[in-house]
Amino acid sequence: MSVSSLFDNALHTVMRDFPLHEHQLYALPRSVKTKLMMSVTKRGIFSERNMASLLHEDIIDVDLSECVVSEKMLHFISLVCTRLRKLSLSSPHGCRHNLTSRAFSSLFTRCNRLTVLNTRCCTLFDDSAVFTLTQTNSFLVSLCLSGCHMITDQSLVAIAHKSKYLKVLDLTKTKITSDGLRAISSGVCGKVLKELNISHCLNVTDDGVQCLVQHCPRLTILVTHSCPQLTHKSRDTLSTLGLKQLTWTVYL
């Protein structure tokens, strides 16, 4: 039977009665704060009240998927965590309607080392935020814009021009069209893109998929659920490529 370390026991004790301790954490070493931050965010209790006592400049990975997030919290993260590499604001419990593109753009300007960003279901995240993101963060590897309904082909043009390391892109339920896919295919990320999700993109046609086939040689995962304008032409072409994962909807 494994024996818990003194540190693990202490961490468990703090987390058990966290509201009683959250204002006494300022003096803790950064390594301890990082451990606490992971536990607090996982439990969804990271908030404006405790963010100043937990955040520090050495934190490079913040996952707020389980938390209620405000623009004040984004601003504070941008001031403190300027070395941030990964940020997830995915909302599995519903959309986030309170985070504006202006708040995101401000964060991207200060946190300019991001490699992974997930803004799933942040409904106010629009093309202007993507433009700032691509202008300030040139090392993006993975970008999830699923459910960001205001995203259009303008975002894909910005990505195509700047994001030369991008390997994973999720565009589910956005307003992109085949013109946007054409831009991605011919842009700087076309040669390195490996995973693409365009599910529920109602304006994507066979022409857009054909561009992906011709100009994205490393593409191994393509998800096209509920794209009503895709026909058997796309399915026939894609089925011959030997992709690791390929999905589509058959309309009867």
N, C-alpha and C positions, 0 to 999 in steps of 0.2 A: 504494500500500500504506500502510495506516495505521501510525503509529508509536506504540507504547505510551508513556504518560507515565512519568516517574520514580516517581510515586506508585503507579501500577498495577504497575510492576515490583517495587517494594518490597512491596506488598500480596501479590503472587504469591509472593515469596520467603518472607514470613512464613507464608503458608498452606501452602507446600510442606513446611516443617519446623515446623509449628505446635506440637507438643508441646515443642519446644526453646525456644520463645519465649513460651509462654502465661503464664509467671509474670513476664514483663518488660513487660507491657502496661499496668500501672497508670498510668504517667505520660503515656500518649499522649493527644492531644487527643480530645475527645468525638466530633468528626466522623469521626476515623479509627477510633475504637472502633465507631461505628455501622456503618461499612463492613465492618469485620472481623466484627462480629456477624452481619451478613447472610450472609457467606461461611461462617462457622462453623456457623450453624444449617442452612444449605442442605446442608452436607456431613454433618450429623448428629453433629458432634463437640462441640457445646455441652454442658457438663456441670457438675456441682457443683465440679469442680476448677478450672475456668476462669471461672465465672460472675462472680466478684467483680472480675476484671480486665477484664471486657468490659461489664458492665451499668452504666448511668448514668441519671440522672434525665431526660435529654432524649430517651431512646428512647421512641417512641410506637407502634411496630409490632414485635411479636415472633411469629415463626412457628416453632414447635417441632415441626412435623409429622414431620420426619425424625429427631428426637432422642429419646433415652430420657429421660423426665422423672420427677422425684421430687417429693414434697411439699416437701422442703427447697428445691428450685429454685423452686417456686411461691411459697413464703414469701419467699424472697430477692427475687424479682421484685416482690412486693407492697410490700416495704420500699423498694426503689430506684426502680422505674419507676411512680411514682404518677400520671404523666401519660399512661399507656398508653391508646391508642385502639383498637388491634387486637391480638387474641390468638388464635392458632390452635394447638390441641392435637390436631387431627385426626390419626388414626393409620392411615396407609395400609397398614401392615405387620402389623396385628393390633390387638386391643383393649387399652386401658389399664385394668388392674384394680387399680392401686395408688393412684389419686388419689381421695380421698374428698370428699364434699360439704362436709365441715367445712373442708377445705383450700381448696376453691374459694370458700366463703363468706367466709373470712378474706381472701382475695385481693380479692374484689369490694368488700369494705368499704373497703379502702385504694385500690384502683384503680377509682375511681368515675366515670371519663370514657369508658368503653368504648363504642364504636359498632359494632364487629364482634367477634363471639365464635364460635369453632368448637370444640366439644367432641366431635366425632364419635368414637364408640366409646369414650368414657370411661364405662365401665359402672357406676360407682358414683355418677355425677352424677344427683341425684334432685330431687324437687320442692322440698326445702328450699333447695338451691343456687339454683334458679330464683327462688324467693321472695326470697332475699337479693339476687340479681342485679337483679331488677326494682325492688326497694326502693332500691337504691343507685346504679344506672346508668340514668338516665332518658332517655338519648339513643341507645339501641340502634337500629341500622338493619338489621343482619343478624345472625341467630342460627341456628346449626346445632346441633341436638340429635340428629342421626341416630345410631342405634345406642345411645342412652342408654336402655336398656331399662326403667329405673325411672321414667321420666317418665310422669305421668298427667294427667288433666284438671285437677288442681289447679294444675299449672304453667301451663296455658292460661288459667285464671282470673286468675292473677297477672299474666301477660303482658297479658291483655285490659284489666286495670285500670290498668296503669302505662306500657306501652310504646307511646306514641302516635306514635312516629316509625318504628316497625318496618315495613320493606318486604319483607324476605326471611326466611322461616321454614322450616326443614327439620325435620320430625318423623318421618322414616323410622324404622321399626322401634321405635316407642314404644308405650305402652299407652293412648294417647288414644282417645277415643270421639267420637261425634257431639255429645255434650254439650259437650265441649271446643271443637269447631269452632263450635258455637253461641255459646259465650262469646267466642271470638275475633271472630266475625262482628259481634256486637253491642257489642264493646268499643272502646276508643279507637284501636286499630290497624286496625279493620275498614275504615275509609275510605281508608287509605294502603297497605295490604298489596298487593304486586305479585306476589310469587312464593311459592308454597306447595308443599311436597313432603310427601305423606302416604303414600308407598309403604310397603307391608308393615304398614300399620296395620289389624289384623284386626278391629277393632270399629267401624270407621267405616261408616256406612250412608248411604243416599240422603238421609235427612233432613239430615244434616250438610252434605252437598254442596249441597243446596238452600239452606241458610242462607248458604253462601259466595256462591252465585249472587245472592241477593237483597240482601246487605248489604256485599259487597266489590267496589265498582264499578271499582276500578283493577287488579283481579287479571288478570294477563296470562299467567302460567305456573302450571299446576296439574299435578302429577305424582301419579298414583294407581295405580301398578303394584301388583299383588298385594294388592288390597283385596277380599277374597272376598265381602263383603256388599254391594258396589255392584252394581247391576243396570243393565239397559238404560235405566231411567228417568234415571239420572245421565248416562249417555253421551248420550242424546238431548238432554237439557237443555244440557249443556256444549258439544255440537257446534254449537250455534246461536249461541254467544257471540263467536266470532271471536278466541279466545285465540291468542297468539303460539306457545305450546307447550302441548299437551294430550296426555297419555298415560294409557292404562289397559290393563288385562289383560282379554282376552275369555276367559271360561270356557266350554268346550264340554261 
